[in-house]
Amino acid sequence: MSVAKTTEITSSSKKSFEDAISSGIKRFSKTMDKVEGAWIKEQKVVVSKGEVSEYRVTMKVTFVLKD
């Protein structure tokens, strides 16, 4: 039997929401093994001088605990 845990993380990118998601998962995977999936809870942008300067996502990441 395996047990999974979900934790919330926030990631950002100057390129896109997709890049923010990918870089967040990649960075989280360096710390935690057996990442199984993620649910995007929130997306928002930072606006500077009338233009989008940063994309931010808050996501819940699920990973399986070690035996």
CHARMM internal coordinates of N, CA and C (Angstrom, degrees):
IC EDIT
DIST 1 N 1 CA 1.4522
DIST 1 CA 1 C 1.5232
ANGL 1 N 1 CA 1 C 108.55
DIST 1 C 2 N 1.3097
ANGL 1 CA 1 C 2 N 116.48
DIHE 1 N 1 CA 1 C 2 N 139.02
DIST 2 N 2 CA 1.4636
ANGL 1 C 2 N 2 CA 120.22
DIHE 1 CA 1 C 2 N 2 CA 176.73
DIST 2 CA 2 C 1.5284
ANGL 2 N 2 CA 2 C 109.77
DIHE 1 C 2 N 2 CA 2 C -115.37
DIST 2 C 3 N 1.3266
ANGL 2 CA 2 C 3 N 113.62
DIHE 2 N 2 CA 2 C 3 N 153.67
DIST 3 N 3 CA 1.4594
ANGL 2 C 3 N 3 CA 120.81
DIHE 2 CA 2 C 3 N 3 CA 179.28
DIST 3 CA 3 C 1.5176
ANGL 3 N 3 CA 3 C 107.85
DIHE 2 C 3 N 3 CA 3 C -121.96
DIST 3 C 4 N 1.3270
ANGL 3 CA 3 C 4 N 116.69
DIHE 3 N 3 CA 3 C 4 N 134.69
DIST 4 N 4 CA 1.4647
ANGL 3 C 4 N 4 CA 121.60
DIHE 3 CA 3 C 4 N 4 CA -179.74
DIST 4 CA 4 C 1.5250
ANGL 4 N 4 CA 4 C 109.84
DIHE 3 C 4 N 4 CA 4 C -113.31
DIST 4 C 5 N 1.3111
ANGL 4 CA 4 C 5 N 114.35
DIHE 4 N 4 CA 4 C 5 N 155.30
DIST 5 N 5 CA 1.4591
ANGL 4 C 5 N 5 CA 120.92
DIHE 4 CA 4 C 5 N 5 CA 177.80
DIST 5 CA 5 C 1.5222
ANGL 5 N 5 CA 5 C 107.92
DIHE 4 C 5 N 5 CA 5 C -130.10
DIST 5 C 6 N 1.3240
ANGL 5 CA 5 C 6 N 116.42
DIHE 5 N 5 CA 5 C 6 N 150.51
DIST 6 N 6 CA 1.4564
ANGL 5 C 6 N 6 CA 122.20
DIHE 5 CA 5 C 6 N 6 CA 177.40
DIST 6 CA 6 C 1.5251
ANGL 6 N 6 CA 6 C 108.64
DIHE 5 C 6 N 6 CA 6 C -119.90
DIST 6 C 7 N 1.3161
ANGL 6 CA 6 C 7 N 115.61
DIHE 6 N 6 CA 6 C 7 N 134.50
DIST 7 N 7 CA 1.4539
ANGL 6 C 7 N 7 CA 120.45
DIHE 6 CA 6 C 7 N 7 CA 177.07
DIST 7 CA 7 C 1.5268
ANGL 7 N 7 CA 7 C 109.32
DIHE 6 C 7 N 7 CA 7 C -134.54
DIST 7 C 8 N 1.3145
ANGL 7 CA 7 C 8 N 116.31
DIHE 7 N 7 CA 7 C 8 N 153.04
DIST 8 N 8 CA 1.4613
ANGL 7 C 8 N 8 CA 121.62
DIHE 7 CA 7 C 8 N 8 CA -176.27
DIST 8 CA 8 C 1.5255
ANGL 8 N 8 CA 8 C 109.99
DIHE 7 C 8 N 8 CA 8 C -100.17
DIST 8 C 9 N 1.3360
ANGL 8 CA 8 C 9 N 115.81
DIHE 8 N 8 CA 8 C 9 N 131.94
DIST 9 N 9 CA 1.4610
ANGL 8 C 9 N 9 CA 121.37
DIHE 8 CA 8 C 9 N 9 CA 176.86
DIST 9 CA 9 C 1.5285
ANGL 9 N 9 CA 9 C 109.50
DIHE 8 C 9 N 9 CA 9 C -131.58
DIST 9 C 10 N 1.3206
ANGL 9 CA 9 C 10 N 115.52
DIHE 9 N 9 CA 9 C 10 N 159.80
DIST 10 N 10 CA 1.4640
ANGL 9 C 10 N 10 CA 122.21
DIHE 9 CA 9 C 10 N 10 CA 175.43
DIST 10 CA 10 C 1.5161
ANGL 10 N 10 CA 10 C 107.98
DIHE 9 C 10 N 10 CA 10 C -124.68
DIST 10 C 11 N 1.3232
ANGL 10 CA 10 C 11 N 115.93
DIHE 10 N 10 CA 10 C 11 N 137.91
DIST 11 N 11 CA 1.4637
ANGL 10 C 11 N 11 CA 121.73
DIHE 10 CA 10 C 11 N 11 CA -179.79
DIST 11 CA 11 C 1.5171
ANGL 11 N 11 CA 11 C 109.20
DIHE 10 C 11 N 11 CA 11 C -136.90
DIST 11 C 12 N 1.3288
ANGL 11 CA 11 C 12 N 116.39
DIHE 11 N 11 CA 11 C 12 N 155.25
DIST 12 N 12 CA 1.4699
ANGL 11 C 12 N 12 CA 119.53
DIHE 11 CA 11 C 12 N 12 CA -179.51
DIST 12 CA 12 C 1.5181
ANGL 12 N 12 CA 12 C 111.10
DIHE 11 C 12 N 12 CA 12 C -137.29
DIST 12 C 13 N 1.3248
ANGL 12 CA 12 C 13 N 115.05
DIHE 12 N 12 CA 12 C 13 N 161.22
DIST 13 N 13 CA 1.4605
ANGL 12 C 13 N 13 CA 122.37
DIHE 12 CA 12 C 13 N 13 CA 178.58
DIST 13 CA 13 C 1.5201
ANGL 13 N 13 CA 13 C 109.16
DIHE 12 C 13 N 13 CA 13 C -153.36
DIST 13 C 14 N 1.2975
ANGL 13 CA 13 C 14 N 116.35
DIHE 13 N 13 CA 13 C 14 N 149.58
DIST 14 N 14 CA 1.4629
ANGL 13 C 14 N 14 CA 120.89
DIHE 13 CA 13 C 14 N 14 CA 174.53
DIST 14 CA 14 C 1.5330
ANGL 14 N 14 CA 14 C 111.02
DIHE 13 C 14 N 14 CA 14 C -87.61
DIST 14 C 15 N 1.3613
ANGL 14 CA 14 C 15 N 116.83
DIHE 14 N 14 CA 14 C 15 N -9.40
DIST 15 N 15 CA 1.4678
ANGL 14 C 15 N 15 CA 121.98
DIHE 14 CA 14 C 15 N 15 CA -176.29
DIST 15 CA 15 C 1.5269
ANGL 15 N 15 CA 15 C 114.12
DIHE 14 C 15 N 15 CA 15 C -91.74
DIST 15 C 16 N 1.3706
ANGL 15 CA 15 C 16 N 116.03
DIHE 15 N 15 CA 15 C 16 N -57.05
DIST 16 N 16 CA 1.4667
ANGL 15 C 16 N 16 CA 119.69
DIHE 15 CA 15 C 16 N 16 CA -172.27
DIST 16 CA 16 C 1.5305
ANGL 16 N 16 CA 16 C 110.79
DIHE 15 C 16 N 16 CA 16 C -167.79
DIST 16 C 17 N 1.3355
ANGL 16 CA 16 C 17 N 115.32
DIHE 16 N 16 CA 16 C 17 N 168.61
DIST 17 N 17 CA 1.4629
ANGL 16 C 17 N 17 CA 120.25
DIHE 16 CA 16 C 17 N 17 CA 174.22
DIST 17 CA 17 C 1.5279
ANGL 17 N 17 CA 17 C 109.79
DIHE 16 C 17 N 17 CA 17 C -63.56
DIST 17 C 18 N 1.3283
ANGL 17 CA 17 C 18 N 116.58
DIHE 17 N 17 CA 17 C 18 N -42.29
DIST 18 N 18 CA 1.4635
ANGL 17 C 18 N 18 CA 121.07
DIHE 17 CA 17 C 18 N 18 CA -179.68
DIST 18 CA 18 C 1.5341
ANGL 18 N 18 CA 18 C 110.98
DIHE 17 C 18 N 18 CA 18 C -58.99
DIST 18 C 19 N 1.3177
ANGL 18 CA 18 C 19 N 116.98
DIHE 18 N 18 CA 18 C 19 N -41.76
DIST 19 N 19 CA 1.4613
ANGL 18 C 19 N 19 CA 120.80
DIHE 18 CA 18 C 19 N 19 CA 178.60
DIST 19 CA 19 C 1.5326
ANGL 19 N 19 CA 19 C 110.91
DIHE 18 C 19 N 19 CA 19 C -67.31
DIST 19 C 20 N 1.3225
ANGL 19 CA 19 C 20 N 117.35
DIHE 19 N 19 CA 19 C 20 N -37.53
DIST 20 N 20 CA 1.4664
ANGL 19 C 20 N 20 CA 121.10
DIHE 19 CA 19 C 20 N 20 CA 177.17
DIST 20 CA 20 C 1.5279
ANGL 20 N 20 CA 20 C 110.53
DIHE 19 C 20 N 20 CA 20 C -63.16
DIST 20 C 21 N 1.3287
ANGL 20 CA 20 C 21 N 116.99
DIHE 20 N 20 CA 20 C 21 N -40.98
DIST 21 N 21 CA 1.4698
ANGL 20 C 21 N 21 CA 121.31
DIHE 20 CA 20 C 21 N 21 CA 178.16
DIST 21 CA 21 C 1.5221
ANGL 21 N 21 CA 21 C 110.19
DIHE 20 C 21 N 21 CA 21 C -65.05
DIST 21 C 22 N 1.3223
ANGL 21 CA 21 C 22 N 116.61
DIHE 21 N 21 CA 21 C 22 N -50.06
DIST 22 N 22 CA 1.4699
ANGL 21 C 22 N 22 CA 120.85
DIHE 21 CA 21 C 22 N 22 CA -177.99
DIST 22 CA 22 C 1.5206
ANGL 22 N 22 CA 22 C 112.38
DIHE 21 C 22 N 22 CA 22 C -61.44
DIST 22 C 23 N 1.3168
ANGL 22 CA 22 C 23 N 116.90
DIHE 22 N 22 CA 22 C 23 N -44.57
DIST 23 N 23 CA 1.4671
ANGL 22 C 23 N 23 CA 119.27
DIHE 22 CA 22 C 23 N 23 CA -178.92
DIST 23 CA 23 C 1.5230
ANGL 23 N 23 CA 23 C 111.30
DIHE 22 C 23 N 23 CA 23 C -69.59
DIST 23 C 24 N 1.3232
ANGL 23 CA 23 C 24 N 118.07
DIHE 23 N 23 CA 23 C 24 N -33.97
DIST 24 N 24 CA 1.4600
ANGL 23 C 24 N 24 CA 121.13
DIHE 23 CA 23 C 24 N 24 CA 176.57
DIST 24 CA 24 C 1.5228
ANGL 24 N 24 CA 24 C 111.98
DIHE 23 C 24 N 24 CA 24 C -65.19
DIST 24 C 25 N 1.3285
ANGL 24 CA 24 C 25 N 116.55
DIHE 24 N 24 CA 24 C 25 N -45.01
DIST 25 N 25 CA 1.4659
ANGL 24 C 25 N 25 CA 121.12
DIHE 24 CA 24 C 25 N 25 CA 178.75
DIST 25 CA 25 C 1.5246
ANGL 25 N 25 CA 25 C 110.23
DIHE 24 C 25 N 25 CA 25 C -65.53
DIST 25 C 26 N 1.3190
ANGL 25 CA 25 C 26 N 116.54
DIHE 25 N 25 CA 25 C 26 N -42.77
DIST 26 N 26 CA 1.4677
ANGL 25 C 26 N 26 CA 120.76
DIHE 25 CA 25 C 26 N 26 CA 179.98
DIST 26 CA 26 C 1.5278
ANGL 26 N 26 CA 26 C 110.81
DIHE 25 C 26 N 26 CA 26 C -60.84
DIST 26 C 27 N 1.3255
ANGL 26 CA 26 C 27 N 117.05
DIHE 26 N 26 CA 26 C 27 N -45.63
DIST 27 N 27 CA 1.4622
ANGL 26 C 27 N 27 CA 121.08
DIHE 26 CA 26 C 27 N 27 CA -179.84
DIST 27 CA 27 C 1.5289
ANGL 27 N 27 CA 27 C 111.30
DIHE 26 C 27 N 27 CA 27 C -66.88
DIST 27 C 28 N 1.3308
ANGL 27 CA 27 C 28 N 117.46
DIHE 27 N 27 CA 27 C 28 N -42.16
DIST 28 N 28 CA 1.4605
ANGL 27 C 28 N 28 CA 121.66
DIHE 27 CA 27 C 28 N 28 CA 178.77
DIST 28 CA 28 C 1.5256
ANGL 28 N 28 CA 28 C 110.65
DIHE 27 C 28 N 28 CA 28 C -62.04
DIST 28 C 29 N 1.3261
ANGL 28 CA 28 C 29 N 116.39
DIHE 28 N 28 CA 28 C 29 N -38.21
DIST 29 N 29 CA 1.4661
ANGL 28 C 29 N 29 CA 121.63
DIHE 28 CA 28 C 29 N 29 CA -179.16
DIST 29 CA 29 C 1.5198
ANGL 29 N 29 CA 29 C 112.69
DIHE 28 C 29 N 29 CA 29 C -67.19
DIST 29 C 30 N 1.3197
ANGL 29 CA 29 C 30 N 117.97
DIHE 29 N 29 CA 29 C 30 N -20.57
DIST 30 N 30 CA 1.4672
ANGL 29 C 30 N 30 CA 120.55
DIHE 29 CA 29 C 30 N 30 CA 175.43
DIST 30 CA 30 C 1.5262
ANGL 30 N 30 CA 30 C 110.71
DIHE 29 C 30 N 30 CA 30 C -69.85
DIST 30 C 31 N 1.3274
ANGL 30 CA 30 C 31 N 116.88
DIHE 30 N 30 CA 30 C 31 N -29.51
DIST 31 N 31 CA 1.4597
ANGL 30 C 31 N 31 CA 122.53
DIHE 30 CA 30 C 31 N 31 CA -177.56
DIST 31 CA 31 C 1.5248
ANGL 31 N 31 CA 31 C 112.23
DIHE 30 C 31 N 31 CA 31 C -94.14
DIST 31 C 32 N 1.3166
ANGL 31 CA 31 C 32 N 116.94
DIHE 31 N 31 CA 31 C 32 N -37.54
DIST 32 N 32 CA 1.4628
ANGL 31 C 32 N 32 CA 121.68
DIHE 31 CA 31 C 32 N 32 CA -175.17
DIST 32 CA 32 C 1.5310
ANGL 32 N 32 CA 32 C 110.52
DIHE 31 C 32 N 32 CA 32 C -118.44
DIST 32 C 33 N 1.3293
ANGL 32 CA 32 C 33 N 115.33
DIHE 32 N 32 CA 32 C 33 N 138.37
DIST 33 N 33 CA 1.4646
ANGL 32 C 33 N 33 CA 121.51
DIHE 32 CA 32 C 33 N 33 CA 176.29
DIST 33 CA 33 C 1.5227
ANGL 33 N 33 CA 33 C 109.88
DIHE 32 C 33 N 33 CA 33 C -89.13
DIST 33 C 34 N 1.3054
ANGL 33 CA 33 C 34 N 114.76
DIHE 33 N 33 CA 33 C 34 N 164.37
DIST 34 N 34 CA 1.4694
ANGL 33 C 34 N 34 CA 123.17
DIHE 33 CA 33 C 34 N 34 CA 172.43
DIST 34 CA 34 C 1.5289
ANGL 34 N 34 CA 34 C 113.71
DIHE 33 C 34 N 34 CA 34 C 57.14
DIST 34 C 35 N 1.3286
ANGL 34 CA 34 C 35 N 116.81
DIHE 34 N 34 CA 34 C 35 N 44.77
DIST 35 N 35 CA 1.4657
ANGL 34 C 35 N 35 CA 120.51
DIHE 34 CA 34 C 35 N 35 CA 174.75
DIST 35 CA 35 C 1.5245
ANGL 35 N 35 CA 35 C 107.50
DIHE 34 C 35 N 35 CA 35 C -69.02
DIST 35 C 36 N 1.3346
ANGL 35 CA 35 C 36 N 116.36
DIHE 35 N 35 CA 35 C 36 N 127.64
DIST 36 N 36 CA 1.4606
ANGL 35 C 36 N 36 CA 121.82
DIHE 35 CA 35 C 36 N 36 CA -173.92
DIST 36 CA 36 C 1.5244
ANGL 36 N 36 CA 36 C 114.14
DIHE 35 C 36 N 36 CA 36 C -104.48
DIST 36 C 37 N 1.3359
ANGL 36 CA 36 C 37 N 117.82
DIHE 36 N 36 CA 36 C 37 N -29.42
DIST 37 N 37 CA 1.4537
ANGL 36 C 37 N 37 CA 119.51
DIHE 36 CA 36 C 37 N 37 CA -177.42
DIST 37 CA 37 C 1.5171
ANGL 37 N 37 CA 37 C 111.15
DIHE 36 C 37 N 37 CA 37 C 177.23
DIST 37 C 38 N 1.3258
ANGL 37 CA 37 C 38 N 114.68
DIHE 37 N 37 CA 37 C 38 N 176.41
DIST 38 N 38 CA 1.4678
ANGL 37 C 38 N 38 CA 120.03
DIHE 37 CA 37 C 38 N 38 CA -179.99
DIST 38 CA 38 C 1.5164
ANGL 38 N 38 CA 38 C 109.53
DIHE 37 C 38 N 38 CA 38 C -148.55
DIST 38 C 39 N 1.3082
ANGL 38 CA 38 C 39 N 114.90
DIHE 38 N 38 CA 38 C 39 N 150.68
DIST 39 N 39 CA 1.4600
ANGL 38 C 39 N 39 CA 123.35
DIHE 38 CA 38 C 39 N 39 CA 176.61
DIST 39 CA 39 C 1.5175
ANGL 39 N 39 CA 39 C 106.80
DIHE 38 C 39 N 39 CA 39 C -121.39
DIST 39 C 40 N 1.3273
ANGL 39 CA 39 C 40 N 117.24
DIHE 39 N 39 CA 39 C 40 N 124.80
DIST 40 N 40 CA 1.4586
ANGL 39 C 40 N 40 CA 121.77
DIHE 39 CA 39 C 40 N 40 CA -179.55
DIST 40 CA 40 C 1.5249
ANGL 40 N 40 CA 40 C 108.23
DIHE 39 C 40 N 40 CA 40 C -81.15
DIST 40 C 41 N 1.3122
ANGL 40 CA 40 C 41 N 115.16
DIHE 40 N 40 CA 40 C 41 N 113.66
DIST 41 N 41 CA 1.4521
ANGL 40 C 41 N 41 CA 121.79
DIHE 40 CA 40 C 41 N 41 CA -176.94
DIST 41 CA 41 C 1.5258
ANGL 41 N 41 CA 41 C 111.71
DIHE 40 C 41 N 41 CA 41 C -86.49
DIST 41 C 42 N 1.3291
ANGL 41 CA 41 C 42 N 116.68
DIHE 41 N 41 CA 41 C 42 N -39.84
DIST 42 N 42 CA 1.4646
ANGL 41 C 42 N 42 CA 120.46
DIHE 41 CA 41 C 42 N 42 CA -174.09
DIST 42 CA 42 C 1.5279
ANGL 42 N 42 CA 42 C 110.36
DIHE 41 C 42 N 42 CA 42 C -152.54
DIST 42 C 43 N 1.3154
ANGL 42 CA 42 C 43 N 115.89
DIHE 42 N 42 CA 42 C 43 N 144.65
DIST 43 N 43 CA 1.4601
ANGL 42 C 43 N 43 CA 122.77
DIHE 42 CA 42 C 43 N 43 CA 172.59
DIST 43 CA 43 C 1.5140
ANGL 43 N 43 CA 43 C 107.82
DIHE 42 C 43 N 43 CA 43 C -126.69
DIST 43 C 44 N 1.3267
ANGL 43 CA 43 C 44 N 116.10
DIHE 43 N 43 CA 43 C 44 N 138.23
DIST 44 N 44 CA 1.4685
ANGL 43 C 44 N 44 CA 119.17
DIHE 43 CA 43 C 44 N 44 CA 175.84
DIST 44 CA 44 C 1.5187
ANGL 44 N 44 CA 44 C 109.15
DIHE 43 C 44 N 44 CA 44 C -151.74
DIST 44 C 45 N 1.3068
ANGL 44 CA 44 C 45 N 115.74
DIHE 44 N 44 CA 44 C 45 N 162.62
DIST 45 N 45 CA 1.4608
ANGL 44 C 45 N 45 CA 121.08
DIHE 44 CA 44 C 45 N 45 CA 180.00
DIST 45 CA 45 C 1.5218
ANGL 45 N 45 CA 45 C 110.12
DIHE 44 C 45 N 45 CA 45 C -124.12
DIST 45 C 46 N 1.3244
ANGL 45 CA 45 C 46 N 114.77
DIHE 45 N 45 CA 45 C 46 N 154.62
DIST 46 N 46 CA 1.4560
ANGL 45 C 46 N 46 CA 121.97
DIHE 45 CA 45 C 46 N 46 CA 172.32
DIST 46 CA 46 C 1.5215
ANGL 46 N 46 CA 46 C 105.89
DIHE 45 C 46 N 46 CA 46 C -103.50
DIST 46 C 47 N 1.3227
ANGL 46 CA 46 C 47 N 116.98
DIHE 46 N 46 CA 46 C 47 N 130.34
DIST 47 N 47 CA 1.4582
ANGL 46 C 47 N 47 CA 121.74
DIHE 46 CA 46 C 47 N 47 CA -178.63
DIST 47 CA 47 C 1.5203
ANGL 47 N 47 CA 47 C 108.95
DIHE 46 C 47 N 47 CA 47 C -109.53
DIST 47 C 48 N 1.3249
ANGL 47 CA 47 C 48 N 114.99
DIHE 47 N 47 CA 47 C 48 N 132.15
DIST 48 N 48 CA 1.4566
ANGL 47 C 48 N 48 CA 121.22
DIHE 47 CA 47 C 48 N 48 CA 178.75
DIST 48 CA 48 C 1.5256
ANGL 48 N 48 CA 48 C 108.33
DIHE 47 C 48 N 48 CA 48 C -134.22
DIST 48 C 49 N 1.3066
ANGL 48 CA 48 C 49 N 116.75
DIHE 48 N 48 CA 48 C 49 N 123.66
DIST 49 N 49 CA 1.4796
ANGL 48 C 49 N 49 CA 122.56
DIHE 48 CA 48 C 49 N 49 CA -179.83
DIST 49 CA 49 C 1.5240
ANGL 49 N 49 CA 49 C 111.72
DIHE 48 C 49 N 49 CA 49 C 55.00
DIST 49 C 50 N 1.3331
ANGL 49 CA 49 C 50 N 115.94
DIHE 49 N 49 CA 49 C 50 N 39.38
DIST 50 N 50 CA 1.4584
ANGL 49 C 50 N 50 CA 120.96
DIHE 49 CA 49 C 50 N 50 CA 175.86
DIST 50 CA 50 C 1.5117
ANGL 50 N 50 CA 50 C 115.74
DIHE 49 C 50 N 50 CA 50 C 80.35
DIST 50 C 51 N 1.3480
ANGL 50 CA 50 C 51 N 117.93
DIHE 50 N 50 CA 50 C 51 N 5.65
DIST 51 N 51 CA 1.4603
ANGL 50 C 51 N 51 CA 121.00
DIHE 50 CA 50 C 51 N 51 CA -179.91
DIST 51 CA 51 C 1.5222
ANGL 51 N 51 CA 51 C 110.29
DIHE 50 C 51 N 51 CA 51 C -130.02
DIST 51 C 52 N 1.3188
ANGL 51 CA 51 C 52 N 115.51
DIHE 51 N 51 CA 51 C 52 N 153.39
DIST 52 N 52 CA 1.4624
ANGL 51 C 52 N 52 CA 120.16
DIHE 51 CA 51 C 52 N 52 CA 177.37
DIST 52 CA 52 C 1.5224
ANGL 52 N 52 CA 52 C 108.41
DIHE 51 C 52 N 52 CA 52 C -69.22
DIST 52 C 53 N 1.3394
ANGL 52 CA 52 C 53 N 115.75
DIHE 52 N 52 CA 52 C 53 N 124.20
DIST 53 N 53 CA 1.4613
ANGL 52 C 53 N 53 CA 119.71
DIHE 52 CA 52 C 53 N 53 CA -179.92
DIST 53 CA 53 C 1.5268
ANGL 53 N 53 CA 53 C 112.87
DIHE 52 C 53 N 53 CA 53 C -109.63
DIST 53 C 54 N 1.3416
ANGL 53 CA 53 C 54 N 116.47
DIHE 53 N 53 CA 53 C 54 N -17.13
DIST 54 N 54 CA 1.4596
ANGL 53 C 54 N 54 CA 119.57
DIHE 53 CA 53 C 54 N 54 CA -179.75
DIST 54 CA 54 C 1.5220
ANGL 54 N 54 CA 54 C 110.31
DIHE 53 C 54 N 54 CA 54 C -158.13
DIST 54 C 55 N 1.3322
ANGL 54 CA 54 C 55 N 115.02
DIHE 54 N 54 CA 54 C 55 N 140.99
DIST 55 N 55 CA 1.4612
ANGL 54 C 55 N 55 CA 122.89
DIHE 54 CA 54 C 55 N 55 CA 176.82
DIST 55 CA 55 C 1.5221
ANGL 55 N 55 CA 55 C 107.89
DIHE 54 C 55 N 55 CA 55 C -106.49
DIST 55 C 56 N 1.3363
ANGL 55 CA 55 C 56 N 117.54
DIHE 55 N 55 CA 55 C 56 N 132.28
DIST 56 N 56 CA 1.4610
ANGL 55 C 56 N 56 CA 121.49
DIHE 55 CA 55 C 56 N 56 CA -179.32
DIST 56 CA 56 C 1.5196
ANGL 56 N 56 CA 56 C 110.39
DIHE 55 C 56 N 56 CA 56 C -127.55
DIST 56 C 57 N 1.3249
ANGL 56 CA 56 C 57 N 115.13
DIHE 56 N 56 CA 56 C 57 N 139.80
DIST 57 N 57 CA 1.4640
ANGL 56 C 57 N 57 CA 120.78
DIHE 56 CA 56 C 57 N 57 CA 175.78
DIST 57 CA 57 C 1.5239
ANGL 57 N 57 CA 57 C 109.55
DIHE 56 C 57 N 57 CA 57 C -129.14
DIST 57 C 58 N 1.3150
ANGL 57 CA 57 C 58 N 114.90
DIHE 57 N 57 CA 57 C 58 N 142.63
DIST 58 N 58 CA 1.4551
ANGL 57 C 58 N 58 CA 121.75
DIHE 57 CA 57 C 58 N 58 CA 170.73
DIST 58 CA 58 C 1.5124
ANGL 58 N 58 CA 58 C 105.37
DIHE 57 C 58 N 58 CA 58 C -113.15
DIST 58 C 59 N 1.3336
ANGL 58 CA 58 C 59 N 116.21
DIHE 58 N 58 CA 58 C 59 N 127.35
DIST 59 N 59 CA 1.4632
ANGL 58 C 59 N 59 CA 119.95
DIHE 58 CA 58 C 59 N 59 CA -176.48
DIST 59 CA 59 C 1.5162
ANGL 59 N 59 CA 59 C 111.11
DIHE 58 C 59 N 59 CA 59 C -138.07
DIST 59 C 60 N 1.3179
ANGL 59 CA 59 C 60 N 114.07
DIHE 59 N 59 CA 59 C 60 N 154.93
DIST 60 N 60 CA 1.4574
ANGL 59 C 60 N 60 CA 121.51
DIHE 59 CA 59 C 60 N 60 CA 174.88
DIST 60 CA 60 C 1.5253
ANGL 60 N 60 CA 60 C 106.44
DIHE 59 C 60 N 60 CA 60 C -103.08
DIST 60 C 61 N 1.3259
ANGL 60 CA 60 C 61 N 115.61
DIHE 60 N 60 CA 60 C 61 N 121.01
DIST 61 N 61 CA 1.4534
ANGL 60 C 61 N 61 CA 121.80
DIHE 60 CA 60 C 61 N 61 CA -176.93
DIST 61 CA 61 C 1.5211
ANGL 61 N 61 CA 61 C 109.51
DIHE 60 C 61 N 61 CA 61 C -107.02
DIST 61 C 62 N 1.3228
ANGL 61 CA 61 C 62 N 116.79
DIHE 61 N 61 CA 61 C 62 N 132.64
DIST 62 N 62 CA 1.4605
ANGL 61 C 62 N 62 CA 121.78
DIHE 61 CA 61 C 62 N 62 CA -179.86
DIST 62 CA 62 C 1.5271
ANGL 62 N 62 CA 62 C 109.41
DIHE 61 C 62 N 62 CA 62 C -106.55
DIST 62 C 63 N 1.3337
ANGL 62 CA 62 C 63 N 114.64
DIHE 62 N 62 CA 62 C 63 N 133.80
DIST 63 N 63 CA 1.4627
ANGL 62 C 63 N 63 CA 120.21
DIHE 62 CA 62 C 63 N 63 CA 177.76
DIST 63 CA 63 C 1.5273
ANGL 63 N 63 CA 63 C 109.35
DIHE 62 C 63 N 63 CA 63 C -139.41
DIST 63 C 64 N 1.3276
ANGL 63 CA 63 C 64 N 116.01
DIHE 63 N 63 CA 63 C 64 N 152.87
DIST 64 N 64 CA 1.4556
ANGL 63 C 64 N 64 CA 121.83
DIHE 63 CA 63 C 64 N 64 CA -179.07
DIST 64 CA 64 C 1.5238
ANGL 64 N 64 CA 64 C 108.65
DIHE 63 C 64 N 64 CA 64 C -90.05
DIST 64 C 65 N 1.3333
ANGL 64 CA 64 C 65 N 115.91
DIHE 64 N 64 CA 64 C 65 N 133.08
DIST 65 N 65 CA 1.4711
ANGL 64 C 65 N 65 CA 121.21
DIHE 64 CA 64 C 65 N 65 CA 178.91
DIST 65 CA 65 C 1.5202
ANGL 65 N 65 CA 65 C 110.63
DIHE 64 C 65 N 65 CA 65 C -74.57
DIST 65 C 66 N 1.3230
ANGL 65 CA 65 C 66 N 115.45
DIHE 65 N 65 CA 65 C 66 N 148.09
DIST 66 N 66 CA 1.4695
ANGL 65 C 66 N 66 CA 120.24
DIHE 65 CA 65 C 66 N 66 CA 178.09
DIST 66 CA 66 C 1.5136
ANGL 66 N 66 CA 66 C 109.41
DIHE 65 C 66 N 66 CA 66 C -70.88
DIST 66 C 67 N 1.3367
ANGL 66 CA 66 C 67 N 115.72
DIHE 66 N 66 CA 66 C 67 N 150.78
DIST 67 N 67 CA 1.4741
ANGL 66 C 67 N 67 CA 121.24
DIHE 66 CA 66 C 67 N 67 CA 178.51
DIST 67 CA 67 C 1.5106
ANGL 67 N 67 CA 67 C 110.78
DIHE 66 C 67 N 67 CA 67 C -70.97
END
COOR INIT
IC SEED 1 N 1 CA 1 C
IC BUILD
